Amino acid sequence: MTEAVSLKHVNVSFDGKWVLRDLSFSVESGEFLGIIGPNGSGKTTLMRVLLSMLKPQEGTVNIEGGYRIGYVPQSRQIDPDTPLSSRNFVSLGLPHKFRPWLSHQDRIIVDEALELTNSMDYADKPIGKLSGGQRQRLFLAQALVRNPQILLLDEPTSNLDPGAQETIASVVDQVRRERGITVLFVSHDVNLISRYADKILYMTKDFYAIGTVGEIMQSSVLSKLYGMPVEVVHAGASLLVSFANTKETAASICVHT
């Protein structure tokens, strides 16, 4: 298979502090990569590098063949009085300069994205009146109207209830399979990601590891990543990450429930 994304020995630092250090990984075309880890581990910085918003001090970033990229941000607050309809909000993602009307082809593309994300039922409703989960589907639809080959999602399920989180992840995976899109999905919840991801990139402040869920979510691997004893407990369908240390350390780790 073709590598859609490839990073080799990428280093990024701010004010003399490393955020990404010697990061190397690749994602094959059509693959779903879940990116997880605690706050401050560099996940959002990685997204900025992939979006060409930030240039690494060292290393190379290769997006195969200039692939078109779609981006879905974290859940955002929208003013309830915003009058913009869902359909018009999605149309803002079309890859051309703004114009006061949509062509026939534009309307077809927008409606296809609304259908793909199961958003057609509220296409004509004001976006400010929708739930957080509904708005996130529209952000996804907005990214899809660009017909991307690579889809970057930066914690798109944050601040959503568990049902809405599952819906967003499921829709992303469905679209990925139907269109053959490469997905890089940042999340704090390994249980959500593990149901869909082909591989996981687990990032901490100093180290990272990449592999399947089974390869990464092991006590030996996470202990090496965090530099301290970490225990992975399987509780039914959930994974619990625990370690006996200070409250400060406990607050910094990513617990998956």
Steps between C-alpha positions, in 0.01 A plus 500: 500500500601864449615708794265799526687666788860459607696678775869439556695625803275804553602739776296798622588715799362818656711722725766231518256227609438196280139440398571243228833320514631262236147405394486252212197310371306433182135446411395300198233619260153415636629420848346621828762620749385586851721750685469498878687622805479744792471878474826666402633201309507682166188367329368842390852608401515192278172604337643847431807343340286280276289802400820692409414760763826427677838409352719261701847616595628163381369197312280445197124484448372342180136509389501262205422660167367821655194324637202723575453538876178549693505620860248458782571706816407443862140558603435875497245724663275676250274792590143365529378805305722424198251505210721309251329183379677166526509465121660844455749426777612183322528688170766726655739207460471492121844544336429828322466864589183610674207583277148601602335198339568131445518346157305184421819296539578672832158401634556138396838490677361659818200266508726198453707608801184554706377153404835337579503652849131429564431874531231550237217506756619837632658641183275807503508565875717777651830352613477690830194298600664159455658271756876461532491162329297635208740791455798265496336303219474829310870576557569157355269568205673835446834319477360240261377748237866553411508133395804438720729202468630551854278594794652651816281511811626682810297362793167542316312315774620712795217640714248265341296238683597132445222439249601798286866398522419154369289645220778732379762224503265261323415753229869577445576131457205452265612791281857372511393161367263637236746755362833338581608801707806487726401600855714639783271533803621664825315385812539443874285187492680184390182294533327717242801502269577129539167406344596666172876562478737280304791637706555725800766767546536545878680822589643620832706811570829325431432180306255335264406155373300385200333166430170316533283548809621165636864591442482845663259454792730281703652571841854457367450747215324770705750464785778575253307795354437660839827399663320348799302184582164502321237229518243436228185336631237350271158559658247346267508702180695784664869562557609657829848648527620527859824557687589559864662840526424858597169675435688733267609206285155347508350823373734502202434152367236406248248268664284304258156407626 
